[in-house]
Amino acid sequence: METRIAEAKDKKIIKELWGNSFHYSNTFLDWYFERAFVPEDTLITFDGEQAASSFTVIPQKLMISGYEASAAYITGLAVLPEYREEETLRKQLA
C-alpha cells in the first residue's frame, strides 16, 4: 500500500470514500468538497490502483502548562469496508 498527500485531482476519489464511509447527505458532501476540503491537509492510501482510505490532518497549536506545543487533529478517516480490519488499518497507517 502507498500513502501520499492528496492532490486536487484526488477530490472526487476522496469524496467517494466519504460517501462509502459516512452517512452524510449528498448536499453536505457537495458543500464540503467545494468549500472546505483542503487536499494538502489530507493523506490518501492506495492498494494498487484502488483508493482504500483517506484522512485529514489539521495542524494545531496547544498550550500546555504555559508552553506552546505543535499537534495535529486527525479527522475524516474514511476507509472502504474491505479495508476496515484492524491489521489492514495498522499497515496503512504505519
N, CA, C and O atoms as a GROMACS GRO file, in nm:
protein
  376
    1MET      N    1   0.083  -0.118   0.000
    1MET     CA    2   0.000   0.000   0.000
    1MET      C    3   0.087   0.124   0.000
    1MET      O    4   0.196   0.126   0.058
    2GLU      N    5   0.038   0.226  -0.066
    2GLU     CA    6   0.110   0.353  -0.075
    2GLU      C    7   0.023   0.464  -0.016
    2GLU      O    8  -0.094   0.477  -0.052
    3THR      N    9   0.080   0.543   0.073
    3THR     CA   10   0.011   0.658   0.130
    3THR      C   11   0.085   0.783   0.085
    3THR      O   12   0.207   0.791   0.093
    4ARG      N   13   0.009   0.881   0.037
    4ARG     CA   14   0.069   1.007  -0.007
    4ARG      C   15  -0.025   1.123   0.024
    4ARG      O   16  -0.142   1.103   0.056
    5ILE      N   17   0.029   1.243   0.014
    5ILE     CA   18  -0.053   1.364   0.030
    5ILE      C   19  -0.147   1.374  -0.089
    5ILE      O   20  -0.107   1.353  -0.204
    6ALA      N   21  -0.271   1.405  -0.060
    6ALA     CA   22  -0.370   1.417  -0.167
    6ALA      C   23  -0.340   1.538  -0.254
    6ALA      O   24  -0.276   1.634  -0.212
    7GLU      N   25  -0.388   1.530  -0.376
    7GLU     CA   26  -0.378   1.640  -0.472
    7GLU      C   27  -0.519   1.678  -0.514
    7GLU      O   28  -0.614   1.605  -0.488
    8ALA      N   29  -0.533   1.793  -0.578
    8ALA     CA   30  -0.664   1.840  -0.621
    8ALA      C   31  -0.736   1.735  -0.706
    8ALA      O   32  -0.857   1.720  -0.698
    9LYS      N   33  -0.660   1.661  -0.787
    9LYS     CA   34  -0.719   1.558  -0.873
    9LYS      C   35  -0.780   1.442  -0.794
    9LYS      O   36  -0.858   1.364  -0.850
   10ASP      N   37  -0.747   1.430  -0.665
   10ASP     CA   38  -0.799   1.321  -0.581
   10ASP      C   39  -0.932   1.354  -0.515
   10ASP      O   40  -0.992   1.268  -0.450
   11LYS      N   41  -0.980   1.477  -0.531
   11LYS     CA   42  -1.101   1.521  -0.460
   11LYS      C   43  -1.219   1.427  -0.487
   11LYS      O   44  -1.289   1.390  -0.393
   12LYS      N   45  -1.241   1.390  -0.611
   12LYS     CA   46  -1.354   1.302  -0.645
   12LYS      C   47  -1.339   1.165  -0.577
   12LYS      O   48  -1.437   1.111  -0.526
   13ILE      N   49  -1.219   1.110  -0.577
   13ILE     CA   50  -1.194   0.980  -0.515
   13ILE      C   51  -1.220   0.987  -0.365
   13ILE      O   52  -1.284   0.898  -0.309
   14ILE      N   53  -1.172   1.092  -0.301
   14ILE     CA   54  -1.190   1.107  -0.156
   14ILE      C   55  -1.337   1.130  -0.123
   14ILE      O   56  -1.386   1.079  -0.022
   15LYS      N   57  -1.405   1.206  -0.204
   15LYS     CA   58  -1.549   1.226  -0.184
   15LYS      C   59  -1.624   1.093  -0.192
   15LYS      O   60  -1.716   1.070  -0.114
   16GLU      N   61  -1.585   1.005  -0.284
   16GLU     CA   62  -1.646   0.872  -0.294
   16GLU      C   63  -1.614   0.788  -0.170
   16GLU      O   64  -1.700   0.716  -0.120
   17LEU      N   65  -1.490   0.797  -0.120
   17LEU     CA   66  -1.455   0.727   0.004
   17LEU      C   67  -1.544   0.773   0.119
   17LEU      O   68  -1.594   0.691   0.196
   18TRP      N   69  -1.563   0.904   0.130
   18TRP     CA   70  -1.650   0.958   0.234
   18TRP      C   71  -1.792   0.906   0.218
   18TRP      O   72  -1.857   0.869   0.316
   19GLY      N   73  -1.840   0.903   0.094
   19GLY     CA   74  -1.975   0.853   0.068
   19GLY      C   75  -1.993   0.708   0.110
   19GLY      O   76  -2.102   0.668   0.151
   20ASN      N   77  -1.886   0.628   0.099
   20ASN     CA   78  -1.890   0.488   0.140
   20ASN      C   79  -1.867   0.468   0.289
   20ASN      O   80  -1.895   0.361   0.342
   21SER      N   81  -1.817   0.570   0.356
   21SER     CA   82  -1.780   0.555   0.497
   21SER      C   83  -1.873   0.626   0.595
   21SER      O   84  -1.890   0.580   0.708
   22PHE      N   85  -1.933   0.736   0.553
   22PHE     CA   86  -2.013   0.817   0.643
   22PHE      C   87  -2.156   0.825   0.596
   22PHE      O   88  -2.186   0.790   0.481
   23HIS      N   89  -2.245   0.868   0.681
   23HIS     CA   90  -2.387   0.881   0.648
   23HIS      C   91  -2.424   1.026   0.621
   23HIS      O   92  -2.531   1.072   0.662
   24TYR      N   93  -2.336   1.097   0.553
   24TYR     CA   94  -2.363   1.236   0.520
   24TYR      C   95  -2.452   1.244   0.396
   24TYR      O   96  -2.447   1.157   0.310
   25SER      N   97  -2.530   1.349   0.389
   25SER     CA   98  -2.614   1.370   0.271
   25SER      C   99  -2.526   1.415   0.154
   25SER      O  100  -2.417   1.469   0.175
   26ASN      N  101  -2.574   1.394   0.035
   26ASN     CA  102  -2.502   1.442  -0.083
   26ASN      C  103  -2.488   1.594  -0.081
   26ASN      O  104  -2.389   1.648  -0.130
   27THR      N  105  -2.587   1.662  -0.024
   27THR     CA  106  -2.582   1.807  -0.013
   27THR      C  107  -2.462   1.849   0.072
   27THR      O  108  -2.389   1.941   0.035
   28PHE      N  109  -2.442   1.782   0.186
   28PHE     CA  110  -2.328   1.814   0.271
   28PHE      C  111  -2.197   1.782   0.200
   28PHE      O  112  -2.105   1.863   0.201
   29LEU      N  113  -2.189   1.663   0.139
   29LEU     CA  114  -2.066   1.625   0.071
   29LEU      C  115  -2.030   1.725  -0.039
   29LEU      O  116  -1.915   1.764  -0.053
   30ASP      N  117  -2.130   1.766  -0.116
   30ASP     CA  118  -2.106   1.864  -0.221
   30ASP      C  119  -2.053   1.994  -0.162
   30ASP      O  120  -1.955   2.051  -0.212
   31TRP      N  121  -2.118   2.041  -0.054
   31TRP     CA  122  -2.074   2.165   0.011
   31TRP      C  123  -1.931   2.150   0.063
   31TRP      O  124  -1.846   2.235   0.035
   32TYR      N  125  -1.904   2.044   0.138
   32TYR     CA  126  -1.772   2.026   0.200
   32TYR      C  127  -1.662   2.021   0.096
   32TYR      O  128  -1.560   2.089   0.110
   33PHE      N  129  -1.682   1.943  -0.008
   33PHE     CA  130  -1.575   1.926  -0.106
   33PHE      C  131  -1.560   2.045  -0.201
   33PHE      O  132  -1.459   2.055  -0.271
   34GLU      N  133  -1.658   2.134  -0.205
   34GLU     CA  134  -1.644   2.256  -0.283
   34GLU      C  135  -1.592   2.372  -0.198
   34GLU      O  136  -1.523   2.460  -0.250
   35ARG      N  137  -1.625   2.375  -0.069
   35ARG     CA  138  -1.594   2.493   0.015
   35ARG      C  139  -1.487   2.472   0.122
   35ARG      O  140  -1.416   2.566   0.156
   36ALA      N  141  -1.475   2.350   0.174
   36ALA     CA  142  -1.390   2.332   0.292
   36ALA      C  143  -1.272   2.236   0.272
   36ALA      O  144  -1.174   2.244   0.345
   37PHE      N  145  -1.281   2.148   0.177
   37PHE     CA  146  -1.178   2.045   0.157
   37PHE      C  147  -1.045   2.107   0.115
   37PHE      O  148  -1.041   2.190   0.025
   38VAL      N  149  -0.937   2.066   0.182
   38VAL     CA  150  -0.801   2.113   0.150
   38VAL      C  151  -0.717   1.989   0.119
   38VAL      O  152  -0.676   1.917   0.211
   39PRO      N  153  -0.690   1.964  -0.008
   39PRO     CA  154  -0.616   1.842  -0.043
   39PRO      C  155  -0.482   1.829   0.029
   39PRO      O  156  -0.443   1.719   0.069
   40GLU      N  157  -0.411   1.940   0.045
   40GLU     CA  158  -0.277   1.937   0.105
   40GLU      C  159  -0.279   1.893   0.252
   40GLU      O  160  -0.175   1.856   0.307
   41ASP      N  161  -0.395   1.897   0.317
   41ASP     CA  162  -0.408   1.853   0.456
   41ASP      C  163  -0.455   1.708   0.467
   41ASP      O  164  -0.480   1.658   0.576
   42THR      N  165  -0.468   1.641   0.353
   42THR     CA  166  -0.528   1.508   0.350
   42THR      C  167  -0.430   1.406   0.297
   42THR      O  168  -0.356   1.433   0.202
   43LEU      N  169  -0.429   1.290   0.359
   43LEU     CA  170  -0.349   1.177   0.312
   43LEU      C  171  -0.443   1.073   0.252
   43LEU      O  172  -0.554   1.053   0.302
   44ILE      N  173  -0.400   1.008   0.146
   44ILE     CA  174  -0.480   0.906   0.080
   44ILE      C  175  -0.394   0.781   0.062
   44ILE      O  176  -0.276   0.789   0.028
   45THR      N  177  -0.455   0.666   0.087
   45THR     CA  178  -0.385   0.538   0.076
   45THR      C  179  -0.442   0.459  -0.040
   45THR      O  180  -0.564   0.447  -0.056
   46PHE      N  181  -0.352   0.405  -0.121
   46PHE     CA  182  -0.391   0.322  -0.235
   46PHE      C  183  -0.341   0.180  -0.216
   46PHE      O  184  -0.231   0.157  -0.165
   47ASP      N  185  -0.422   0.086  -0.257
   47ASP     CA  186  -0.383  -0.055  -0.267
   47ASP      C  187  -0.379  -0.082  -0.416
   47ASP      O  188  -0.482  -0.115  -0.476
   48GLY      N  189  -0.262  -0.069  -0.475
   48GLY     CA  190  -0.252  -0.074  -0.621
   48GLY      C  191  -0.320   0.050  -0.677
   48GLY      O  192  -0.281   0.162  -0.643
   49GLU      N  193  -0.419   0.033  -0.763
   49GLU     CA  194  -0.494   0.145  -0.820
   49GLU      C  195  -0.615   0.184  -0.736
   49GLU      O  196  -0.674   0.290  -0.757
   50GLN      N  197  -0.653   0.099  -0.639
   50GLN     CA  198  -0.773   0.119  -0.557
   50GLN      C  199  -0.744   0.213  -0.439
   50GLN      O  200  -0.656   0.185  -0.358
   51ALA      N  201  -0.819   0.324  -0.430
   51ALA     CA  202  -0.810   0.410  -0.312
   51ALA      C  203  -0.877   0.336  -0.197
   51ALA      O  204  -0.994   0.300  -0.207
   52ALA      N  205  -0.805   0.314  -0.089
   52ALA     CA  206  -0.856   0.237   0.024
   52ALA      C  207  -0.900   0.323   0.141
   52ALA      O  208  -0.995   0.289   0.211
   53SER      N  209  -0.830   0.435   0.163
   53SER     CA  210  -0.864   0.520   0.277
   53SER      C  211  -0.809   0.660   0.257
   53SER      O  212  -0.723   0.685   0.172
   54SER      N  213  -0.862   0.750   0.337
   54SER     CA  214  -0.809   0.886   0.342
   54SER      C  215  -0.836   0.943   0.480
   54SER      O  216  -0.929   0.900   0.549
   55PHE      N  217  -0.755   1.038   0.520
   55PHE     CA  218  -0.780   1.110   0.644
   55PHE      C  219  -0.714   1.246   0.637
   55PHE      O  220  -0.615   1.266   0.566
   56THR      N  221  -0.771   1.340   0.711
   56THR     CA  222  -0.722   1.476   0.712
   56THR      C  223  -0.647   1.504   0.842
   56THR      O  224  -0.691   1.464   0.950
   57VAL      N  225  -0.536   1.572   0.830
   57VAL     CA  226  -0.454   1.609   0.945
   57VAL      C  227  -0.451   1.761   0.950
   57VAL      O  228  -0.394   1.826   0.862
   58ILE      N  229  -0.512   1.818   1.053
   58ILE     CA  230  -0.519   1.963   1.067
   58ILE      C  231  -0.417   2.007   1.173
   58ILE      O  232  -0.429   1.969   1.289
   59PRO      N  233  -0.319   2.087   1.133
   59PRO     CA  234  -0.219   2.134   1.230
   59PRO      C  235  -0.284   2.218   1.340
   59PRO      O  236  -0.374   2.298   1.313
   60GLN      N  237  -0.238   2.200   1.461
   60GLN     CA  238  -0.290   2.273   1.577
   60GLN      C  239  -0.175   2.320   1.664
   60GLN      O  240  -0.066   2.263   1.660
   61LYS      N  241  -0.199   2.423   1.741
   61LYS     CA  242  -0.106   2.468   1.845
   61LYS      C  243  -0.178   2.452   1.978
   61LYS      O  244  -0.291   2.500   1.993
   62LEU      N  245  -0.116   2.386   2.072
   62LEU     CA  246  -0.173   2.366   2.205
   62LEU      C  247  -0.090   2.440   2.309
   62LEU      O  248   0.032   2.450   2.297
   63MET      N  249  -0.157   2.490   2.409
   63MET     CA  250  -0.086   2.548   2.523
   63MET      C  251  -0.097   2.449   2.638
   63MET      O  252  -0.207   2.418   2.684
   64ILE      N  253   0.018   2.400   2.683
   64ILE     CA  254   0.022   2.302   2.792
   64ILE      C  255   0.113   2.359   2.900
   64ILE      O  256   0.233   2.374   2.880
   65SER      N  257   0.054   2.389   3.014
   65SER     CA  258   0.128   2.446   3.126
   65SER      C  259   0.212   2.567   3.083
   65SER      O  260   0.326   2.584   3.126
   66GLY      N  261   0.153   2.650   2.998
   66GLY     CA  262   0.221   2.771   2.956
   66GLY      C  263   0.316   2.754   2.839
   66GLY      O  264   0.376   2.852   2.794
   67TYR      N  265   0.332   2.633   2.788
   67TYR     CA  266   0.420   2.608   2.675
   67TYR      C  267   0.337   2.576   2.551
   67TYR      O  268   0.237   2.505   2.558
   68GLU      N  269   0.382   2.629   2.440
   68GLU     CA  270   0.314   2.600   2.315
   68GLU      C  271   0.370   2.472   2.255
   68GLU      O  272   0.492   2.453   2.248
   69ALA      N  273   0.280   2.384   2.212
   69ALA     CA  274   0.321   2.257   2.152
   69ALA      C  275   0.250   2.240   2.018
   69ALA      O  276   0.132   2.273   2.005
   70SER      N  277   0.322   2.188   1.921
   70SER     CA  278   0.261   2.156   1.793
   70SER      C  279   0.190   2.022   1.804
   70SER      O  280   0.239   1.928   1.866
   71ALA      N  281   0.074   2.016   1.743
   71ALA     CA  282  -0.004   1.893   1.746
   71ALA      C  283  -0.081   1.882   1.615
   71ALA      O  284  -0.071   1.968   1.528
   72ALA      N  285  -0.158   1.776   1.602
   72ALA     CA  286  -0.241   1.758   1.483
   72ALA      C  287  -0.375   1.699   1.524
   72ALA      O  288  -0.384   1.616   1.615
   73TYR      N  289  -0.478   1.744   1.456
   73TYR     CA  290  -0.613   1.692   1.476
   73TYR      C  291  -0.642   1.605   1.354
   73TYR      O  292  -0.641   1.654   1.241
   74ILE      N  293  -0.669   1.477   1.376
   74ILE     CA  294  -0.699   1.384   1.268
   74ILE      C  295  -0.850   1.373   1.257
   74ILE      O  296  -0.919   1.347   1.355
   75THR      N  297  -0.900   1.393   1.137
   75THR     CA  298  -1.044   1.392   1.114
   75THR      C  299  -1.075   1.328   0.978
   75THR      O  300  -0.985   1.311   0.895
   76GLY      N  301  -1.198   1.294   0.958
   76GLY     CA  302  -1.242   1.242   0.829
   76GLY      C  303  -1.173   1.115   0.786
   76GLY      O  304  -1.140   1.100   0.669
   77LEU      N  305  -1.151   1.022   0.880
   77LEU     CA  306  -1.088   0.894   0.846
   77LEU      C  307  -1.190   0.808   0.773
   77LEU      O  308  -1.278   0.749   0.835
   78ALA      N  309  -1.177   0.801   0.642
   78ALA     CA  310  -1.270   0.726   0.558
   78ALA      C  311  -1.199   0.602   0.507
   78ALA      O  312  -1.092   0.611   0.447
   79VAL      N  313  -1.259   0.486   0.530
   79VAL     CA  314  -1.199   0.359   0.490
   79VAL      C  315  -1.305   0.272   0.423
   79VAL      O  316  -1.414   0.255   0.476
   80LEU      N  317  -1.271   0.217   0.308
   80LEU     CA  318  -1.364   0.125   0.243
   80LEU      C  319  -1.386   0.003   0.332
   80LEU      O  320  -1.294  -0.039   0.402
   81PRO      N  321  -1.505  -0.055   0.330
   81PRO     CA  322  -1.536  -0.168   0.420
   81PRO      C  323  -1.436  -0.283   0.413
   81PRO      O  324  -1.402  -0.341   0.517
   82GLU      N  325  -1.389  -0.316   0.296
   82GLU     CA  326  -1.297  -0.430   0.284
   82GLU      C  327  -1.159  -0.403   0.342
   82GLU      O  328  -1.077  -0.495   0.350
   83TYR      N  329  -1.132  -0.279   0.383
   83TYR     CA  330  -1.003  -0.244   0.443
   83TYR      C  331  -1.016  -0.208   0.591
   83TYR      O  332  -0.923  -0.153   0.649
   84ARG      N  333  -1.129  -0.236   0.652
   84ARG     CA  334  -1.154  -0.193   0.790
   84ARG      C  335  -1.105  -0.290   0.897
   84ARG      O  336  -1.130  -0.266   1.015
   85GLU      N  337  -1.039  -0.394   0.861
   85GLU     CA  338  -0.985  -0.486   0.961
   85GLU      C  339  -0.869  -0.418   1.034
   85GLU      O  340  -0.797  -0.338   0.975
   86GLU      N  341  -0.853  -0.449   1.160
   86GLU     CA  342  -0.750  -0.384   1.241
   86GLU      C  343  -0.611  -0.399   1.181
   86GLU      O  344  -0.536  -0.301   1.176
   87GLU      N  345  -0.575  -0.516   1.136
   87GLU     CA  346  -0.441  -0.539   1.081
   87GLU      C  347  -0.420  -0.459   0.953
   87GLU      O  348  -0.311  -0.406   0.931
   88THR      N  349  -0.520  -0.450   0.870
   88THR     CA  350  -0.511  -0.373   0.746
   88THR      C  351  -0.490  -0.225   0.778
   88THR      O  352  -0.405  -0.160   0.717
   89LEU      N  353  -0.566  -0.172   0.874
   89LEU     CA  354  -0.551  -0.032   0.912
   89LEU      C  355  -0.412  -0.004   0.969
   89LEU      O  356  -0.352   0.099   0.940
   90ARG      N  357  -0.362  -0.095   1.050
   90ARG     CA  358  -0.230  -0.078   1.109
   90ARG      C  359  -0.126  -0.066   0.999
   90ARG      O  360  -0.037   0.019   1.008
   91LYS      N  361  -0.135  -0.151   0.895
   91LYS     CA  362  -0.039  -0.145   0.785
   91LYS      C  363  -0.052  -0.014   0.708
   91LYS      O  364   0.049   0.041   0.664
   92GLN      N  365  -0.174   0.037   0.690
   92GLN     CA  366  -0.195   0.160   0.614
   92GLN      C  367  -0.133   0.279   0.686
   92GLN      O  368  -0.075   0.367   0.622
   93LEU      N  369  -0.145   0.283   0.817
   93LEU     CA  370  -0.100   0.399   0.894
   93LEU      C  371   0.045   0.388   0.937
   93LEU      O  372   0.099   0.483   0.994
   94ALA      N  373   0.108   0.274   0.912
   94ALA     CA  374   0.248   0.255   0.955
   94ALA      C  375   0.345   0.329   0.866
   94ALA      O  376   0.466   0.323   0.888
   0.00000   0.00000   0.00000
